[in-house]
């Protein structure tokens, strides 16, 4: 019996546990915001609280750390 089978049994991989498939929760409610970097109006999938910066897609990608 393999380690994986001993550890996880006969459960199907994917959809459950870590590294599984992403769930589809349907369309998300988008909220308007102004990018803290360039000032462009953008939409984000969360309601900005005002205490943290919000970035448009382009500025977010520039600031993203790998």
Buried (B, 14 or more C-beta within 10 A) or exposed (E): EEEEEEEEEEEEEEEEEEEEEEEEEEEEEEEEBEBBBEEEEBEBEEEBEEEEEBBBEEBBEEEEEE
